[in-house]
Each structure stands twice: as C-alpha cells, then as structure tokens.
C-alpha cells in the first residue's frame, strides 16, 4: 500500500525537480520508491554535497534556482572549500548561500551515523532539530 503526495526533496543531487508522486512501501533491494517527476523545484537545499561529481562541462547549466548549502567545518570528505566551487560556477545564474557549521562533520547531517564513525558535534540531536527548522524556512521562503 503506497502513500501519494507532492513534496520537495532535500538532496545532494543538483538536478532540480519536484516529485509529484511518491510511493512509500516496504523497500526491497533495488526497488524504486520514488516515481514521476514533472515540475521544477523553486529552491535547492544541499547537505555536505560531493561537488566533484558536478565539475564536468555543462553539468550545472540548468540550475537557475536559489540554493543553500550546509557543510561542516570538520567535514574531511566534502570540506567547505568544495562548496565554494558551486558559488563560483553558479554566481551568474543562481543565488547560492553556504553555511559552514563549525562543529559538524560529514555525517553529522544524517539521522543515524554509519557504524564506527565518530561524531564531532557535541549535541547532534539539538543541531539536527535546528537544521530541520532552517531547511524548512529556506524552502518555504
């Protein structure tokens, strides 16, 4: 039994879209849970994005919407300097804001940490609650 809804996606993917139908079921390995994309997003929220994936020519030419990036100062996988790439490349076509969270690491933005990954943030639960509010405020502005 699925649930259908319109929603906005927060992702580390940069191709803008709006999901017009989401089916949520018991996931199975390889099962596609999200189907149908017809509209464009009005804003993009990115968390610790791996920007090296978007360095090929033309990869970002369709991005025209405001974007906000949250990245951790203690992120050694996708450090804050990588987000500067998006600011520089998209400056002429979209508004890009970067927020560097001083105590966050790469995985701080996840609800559950991967096994054996130390967390640098002293209060991740409170941080994530505040982050959810910030993302919501950005997306509905």
Contact map, one row per residue, 1 for C-alpha under 8 A:
111000000000000000000001100000000000000000000000000000000000000000000000000000000000000000000000000000000000000000000000000000000000000000000
111100000000000000000111100000000000000000000000000000000000000000000000000000000000000000000000000000000000000000000000000000000000000000000
111110000000000000000111100000000000000000000000000000000000000000000000000000000000000000000000000000000000000000000000000000000000000000000
011111000000000000001111000000000000000000000000000000000000000000000000000000000000000000000000000000000000000000000000000000000000000000000
001111100000000000011100000000000000000000000000000000000000000000000000000000000000000000000000000000000000000000000000000000000000000000000
000111110000000001111100000000000000000000000000000000000000000000000000000000000000000000000000000000000000000000000000000000000000000000000
000011111000000001110000000000000000000000000000000000000000000000000000000000000000000000000000000000000000000000000000000000000000000000000
000001111100000001100000000000000000000010000000000000000000000000000000000000000000000000000000000000000000000000000000000000000000000000000
000000111110000001100000000000000000000000010000000000000000000000000000000000000000000000000000000000000000000000000000000000000000000000000
000000011111000000000000000000000000000000011110000000000000000000000000000000000000000000000000000000000000000000000000000000000000000000000
000000001111110000000000000000000000000000011110000000000000000000000000000000000000000000000000000000000000000000000000000000000000000000000
000000000111110000000000000000000000000000001111110000000000000000000000000000000000000000000000000000000000000000000000000000000000000000000
000000000011111000000000000000000000000000000100100000000000000000000000000000000000000000000000000000000000000000000000000000000000000000000
000000000011111100000000000000000000000000010000000000000001001000000000000000000000000000000000000000000000000000000000000000000000000000000
000000000000111110000000000000000000000000000000000000000001011000000000000000000000000000000000000000000000000000000000000000000000000000000
000000000000011111000000000000000000000110010000000000000000001000000000000000000000000000000000000000000000000000000000000000000000000000000
000000000000001111100000000000000000111110000000000000000000000000000000000000000000000000000000000000000000000000000000000000000000000000000
000001111000000111110000000000000000111110000000000000000000000000000000000000000000000000000000000000000000000000000000000000000000000000000
000001111000000011111100000000000111111000000000000000000000000000000000000000000000000000000000000000000000000000000000000000000000000000000
000011100000000001111100000000000011111000000000000000000000000000000000000000000000000000000000000000000000000000000000000000000000000000000
000111000000000000111110000000000111100000000000000000000000000000000000000000000000000000000000000000000000000000000000000000000000000000000
011111000000000000111111000000001111000000000000000000000000000000000000000000000000000000000000000000000000000000000000000000000000000000000
011100000000000000001111100000001110000000000000000000000000000000000000000000000000000000000000000000000000000000000000000000000000000000000
111100000000000000000111111000001100000000000000000000000000000000000000000000000000000000000000000000000000000000000000000000000000000000000
111000000000000000000011111000001000000000000000000000000000000000000000000000000000000000000000000000000000000000000000000000000000000000000
000000000000000000000001111100000000000000000000000000000000000000000000000000000000000000000000000000000000000000000000000000000000000000000
000000000000000000000001111110101000000000000000000000000000000000000000000000000000000000000000000000000000000000000000000000000000000000000
000000000000000000000000011111100000000000000000000000000000000000000000000000000000000000000000000000000000000000000000000000000000000000000
000000000000000000000000001111100000000000000000000000000000000000000000000000000000000000000000000000000000000000000000000000000000000000000
000000000000000000000000000111110000000000000000000000000000000000000000000000000000000000000000000000000000000000000000000000000000000000000
000000000000000000000000001111111000000000000000000000000000000000000000000000000000000000000000000000000000000000000000000000000000000000000
000000000000000000000000000001111110000000000000000000000000000000000000000000000000000000000000000000000000000000000000000000000000000000000
000000000000000000000111101000111110000000000000000000000000000000000000000000000000000000000000000000000000000000000000000000000000000000000
000000000000000000101111000000011111000000000000000000000000000000000000000000000000000000000000000000000000000000000000000000000000000000000
000000000000000000111110000000011111100000000000000000000000000000000000000000000000000000000000000000000000000000000000000000000000000000000
000000000000000000111100000000000111110000000000000000000000000000000000000000000000000000000000000000000000000000000000000000000000000000000
000000000000000011111000000000000011111000000000000000000000000000000000000000000000000000000000000000000000000000000000000000000000000000000
000000000000000011110000000000000001111100000000000000000000000000000000000000000000000000000000000000000000000000000000000000000000000000000
000000000000000011110000000000000000111110000000000000000000000000000000000000000000000000000000000000000000000000000000000000000000000000000
000000000000000111000000000000000000011111000000000000000000000000000000000000000000000000000000000000000000000000000000000000000000000000000
000000010000000111000000000000000000001111110000000000000000000010000000000000000000000000000000000000000000000000000000000000000000000000000
000000000000000000000000000000000000000111110000000000000000000011000000000000000000000000000000000000000000000000000000000000000000000000100
000000000000000000000000000000000000000011111000000000000000000011100000000000000000000000000000000000000000000000000000000000000000000001100
000000001110010100000000000000000000000011111100000000000000000011110000000000000000000000000000000000000000000000000000000000000000000000100
000000000111000000000000000000000000000000111110000000000000000000111100000000000000000000000000000000000000000000000000000000000000001001100
000000000111100000000000000000000000000000011111100000000000000000111100000000000000000000000000000000000000000000000000000000000000000000000
000000000111000000000000000000000000000000001111100000000000000000001110000000000000000000000000000000000000100000000000000000000000000000000
000000000001000000000000000000000000000000000111110000000000000000001111001001100000000000000000000000000100100000000000000000000000000000000
000000000001100000000000000000000000000000000111111000000000000000001010000001000010000000000000000000000000000000000000000000000000000000000
000000000001000000000000000000000000000000000001111110000000000000000000000001000100000000000000000000000000000000000000000000000000000000000
000000000000000000000000000000000000000000000000111111100000000000000000000001000110110000000000000000000000000000000000000000000000000000000
000000000000000000000000000000000000000000000000011111100000000000000000000000000100000000000000000000000000000000000000000000000000000000000
000000000000000000000000000000000000000000000000011111110000000000000000000000000000000000000000000000000000000000000000000000000000000000000
000000000000000000000000000000000000000000000000001111110011000000000000000000000000000000000000000000000000000000000000000000000000000000000
000000000000000000000000000000000000000000000000001111111010000000000000000000000000000000000000000000000000000000000000000000000000000000000
000000000000000000000000000000000000000000000000000011111110000000000000000000000000000000000000000000000000000000000000000000000000000000000
000000000000000000000000000000000000000000000000000000111111000000000000000000000000000000000000000000000000000000000000000000000000000000000
000000000000000000000000000000000000000000000000000000011111100000000000000000000000000000000000000000000000000000000000000000000000000000000
000000000000000000000000000000000000000000000000000001111111110000000000000000000000000000000000000000000000000000000000000000000000000000000
000000000000011000000000000000000000000000000000000001001111111000000000000000000000000001000000000000000000000000000000000000000000000000000
000000000000000000000000000000000000000000000000000000000111111000000000000000000000000000000000000000000000000000000000000000000000000000000
000000000000001000000000000000000000000000000000000000000011111100000000000000000000000000000000000000000000000000000000000000000000000000000
000000000000011100000000000000000000000000000000000000000001111110000000000000000000000001001100000000000000000000000000000000000000000000000
000000000000000000000000000000000000000000000000000000000000011111000000000000000000000000001100000000000000000000000000000000000000000000000
000000000000000000000000000000000000000011110000000000000000001111100000000000000000000000000110000000000000000000000000000000000000000000000
000000000000000000000000000000000000000001110000000000000000000111110000000000000000000000000111000000000000000000000000000000000000000000000
000000000000000000000000000000000000000000111100000000000000000011111000000000000000000000000111100000000000000000000000000000000000000000000
000000000000000000000000000000000000000000011100000000000000000001111100000000000000000000000001111000000000000000000000000000000000000001000
000000000000000000000000000000000000000000001111100000000000000000111110000000000010000000000001111000000000000000000000000000000000000000000
000000000000000000000000000000000000000000001111000000000000000000011111000000000000000000000000011110000000000000000000000000000000000000000
000000000000000000000000000000000000000000000011100000000000000000001111101001110010000000000000011110011100000000000000000000000000000000000
000000000000000000000000000000000000000000000001000000000000000000000111111000110000000000000000000111111101000000000000000000000000000000000
000000000000000000000000000000000000000000000000000000000000000000000011111000110000000000000000000111111000000000000000000000000000000000000
000000000000000000000000000000000000000000000000000000000000000000000001111100100000000000000000000001111100000000000001000000000000000000000
000000000000000000000000000000000000000000000001000000000000000000000011111111110000000000000000000000011100000000000000000000000000000000000
000000000000000000000000000000000000000000000000000000000000000000000000011111100000000000000000000000001100000000000000000000000000000000000
000000000000000000000000000000000000000000000000000000000000000000000000001111100000000000000000000000000100000000000000000000000000000000000
000000000000000000000000000000000000000000000001111000000000000000000010001111110100000000000000000000000100000000000000000000000000000000000
000000000000000000000000000000000000000000000001000000000000000000000011111111111110000000000000000000000000000000000000000000000000000000000
000000000000000000000000000000000000000000000000000000000000000000000011101001111111000000000000000100000000000000000000000000000000000000000
000000000000000000000000000000000000000000000000000000000000000000000000000000111111100000000000000000000000000000000000000000000000000000000
000000000000000000000000000000000000000000000000011100000000000000000000000001111111110000000000000000000000000000000000000000000000000000000
000000000000000000000000000000000000000000000000101000000000000000001010000000111111111000000000010000000000000000000000000000000000000000000
000000000000000000000000000000000000000000000000000000000000000000000000000000011111111100000000010000000000000000000000000000000000000000000
000000000000000000000000000000000000000000000000001000000000000000000000000000001111111110000000000000000000000000000000000000000000000000000
000000000000000000000000000000000000000000000000001000000000000000000000000000000111111111100001000000000000000000000000000000000000000000000
000000000000000000000000000000000000000000000000000000000000000000000000000000000011111111100011100000000000000000000000000000000000000000000
000000000000000000000000000000000000000000000000000000000000000000000000000000000001111111100000000000000000000000000000000000000000000000000
000000000000000000000000000000000000000000000000000000000000000000000000000000000000111111110000000000000000000000000000000000000000000000000
000000000000000000000000000000000000000000000000000000000001001000000000000000000000011111111111000000000000000000000000000000000000000000000
000000000000000000000000000000000000000000000000000000000000000000000000000000000000011111111111000000000000000000000000000000000000000000000
000000000000000000000000000000000000000000000000000000000000000000000000000000000000000011111100000000000000000000000000000000000000000000000
000000000000000000000000000000000000000000000000000000000000001100000000000000000000000001111110000000000000000000000000000000000000000000000
000000000000000000000000000000000000000000000000000000000000001111100000000000000000000001111111000000000000000000000000000000000000000000000
000000000000000000000000000000000000000000000000000000000000000011100000000000000000001001101111100000000000000000000000000000000000000000000
000000000000000000000000000000000000000000000000000000000000000001111000000000000000011001100111110000000000000000000000000000000000000000000
000000000000000000000000000000000000000000000000000000000000000000111000000000000000001000000011111000000000000000000000000000000000000000000
000000000000000000000000000000000000000000000000000000000000000000011110000000000011000000000001111100000000000000000000000000000000000000000
000000000000000000000000000000000000000000000000000000000000000000011110000000000000000000000000111110000000000000000000000000000000000000000
000000000000000000000000000000000000000000000000000000000000000000000111100000010000000000000000011111000000000000000000000000000000000000000
000000000000000000000000000000000000000000000000000000000000000000000111100000000000000000000000001111110000000000000000000000000000000000000
000000000000000000000000000000000000000000000000000000000000000000000001110000000000000000000000000111110000000000000000000000000000000000000
000000000000000000000000000000000000000000000000000000000000000000000001110000000000000000000000000011111000000000000001110000000000000000000
000000000000000000000000000000000000000000000000000000000000000000000011111000000000000000000000000011111111100000000001100000000000000000000
000000000000000000000000000000000000000000000000000000000000000000000011111100000000000000000000000000111111100000000011100000000000000000000
000000000000000000000000000000000000000000000001000000000000000000000011011111000000000000000000000000011111100000000000000000000000000000000
000000000000000000000000000000000000000000000000000000000000000000000000000000000000000000000000000000011111110011000010000000000000000000000
000000000000000000000000000000000000000000000000000000000000000000000001000000000000000000000000000000011111111010000011100100000000000000000
000000000000000000000000000000000000000000000011000000000000000000000000000000000000000000000000000000011111111000000000000000010000000000000
000000000000000000000000000000000000000000000000000000000000000000000000000000000000000000000000000000000011111110000000000000000000000000000
000000000000000000000000000000000000000000000000000000000000000000000000000000000000000000000000000000000001111110000000000000010000000000000
000000000000000000000000000000000000000000000000000000000000000000000000000000000000000000000000000000000000011111000000000000000000000000000
000000000000000000000000000000000000000000000000000000000000000000000000000000000000000000000000000000000011011111101010000000000000000000000
000000000000000000000000000000000000000000000000000000000000000000000000000000000000000000000000000000000010000111111000000000000000000000000
000000000000000000000000000000000000000000000000000000000000000000000000000000000000000000000000000000000000000011111000000000000000000000000
000000000000000000000000000000000000000000000000000000000000000000000000000000000000000000000000000000000000000001111100000000000000000000000
000000000000000000000000000000000000000000000000000000000000000000000000000000000000000000000000000000000000000011111110000000000000000000000
000000000000000000000000000000000000000000000000000000000000000000000000000000000000000000000000000000000000000000011111000000000000000000000
000000000000000000000000000000000000000000000000000000000000000000000000000000000000000000000000000000001011000010001111110000000000000000000
000000000000000000000000000000000000000000000000000000000000000000000000010000000000000000000000000000111001000000000111110000000000000000000
000000000000000000000000000000000000000000000000000000000000000000000000000000000000000000000000000000111001000000000011111100000000000000000
000000000000000000000000000000000000000000000000000000000000000000000000000000000000000000000000000000100000000000000011111100000000000000000
000000000000000000000000000000000000000000000000000000000000000000000000000000000000000000000000000000000000000000000000111111100000000000000
000000000000000000000000000000000000000000000000000000000000000000000000000000000000000000000000000000000001000000000000111111110000000000000
000000000000000000000000000000000000000000000000000000000000000000000000000000000000000000000000000000000000000000000000001111111000000000000
000000000000000000000000000000000000000000000000000000000000000000000000000000000000000000000000000000000000000000000000001111111100000000000
000000000000000000000000000000000000000000000000000000000000000000000000000000000000000000000000000000000000000000000000001111111110000000000
000000000000000000000000000000000000000000000000000000000000000000000000000000000000000000000000000000000000101000000000000111111111000000000
000000000000000000000000000000000000000000000000000000000000000000000000000000000000000000000000000000000000000000000000000011111111100000000
000000000000000000000000000000000000000000000000000000000000000000000000000000000000000000000000000000000000000000000000000001111111110000000
000000000000000000000000000000000000000000000000000000000000000000000000000000000000000000000000000000000000000000000000000000111111111000000
000000000000000000000000000000000000000000000000000000000000000000000000000000000000000000000000000000000000000000000000000000011111111100000
000000000000000000000000000000000000000000000000000000000000000000000000000000000000000000000000000000000000000000000000000000001111111110000
000000000000000000000000000000000000000000000000000000000000000000000000000000000000000000000000000000000000000000000000000000000111111111000
000000000000000000000000000000000000000000001000000000000000000000000000000000000000000000000000000000000000000000000000000000000011111111100
000000000000000000000000000000000000000000000000000000000000000000000000000000000000000000000000000000000000000000000000000000000001111111110
000000000000000000000000000000000000000000000000000000000000000000000000000000000000000000000000000000000000000000000000000000000000111111111
000000000000000000000000000000000000000000101000000000000000000000010000000000000000000000000000000000000000000000000000000000000000011111111
000000000000000000000000000000000000000001111000000000000000000000000000000000000000000000000000000000000000000000000000000000000000001111111
000000000000000000000000000000000000000000000000000000000000000000000000000000000000000000000000000000000000000000000000000000000000000111111
000000000000000000000000000000000000000000000000000000000000000000000000000000000000000000000000000000000000000000000000000000000000000011111
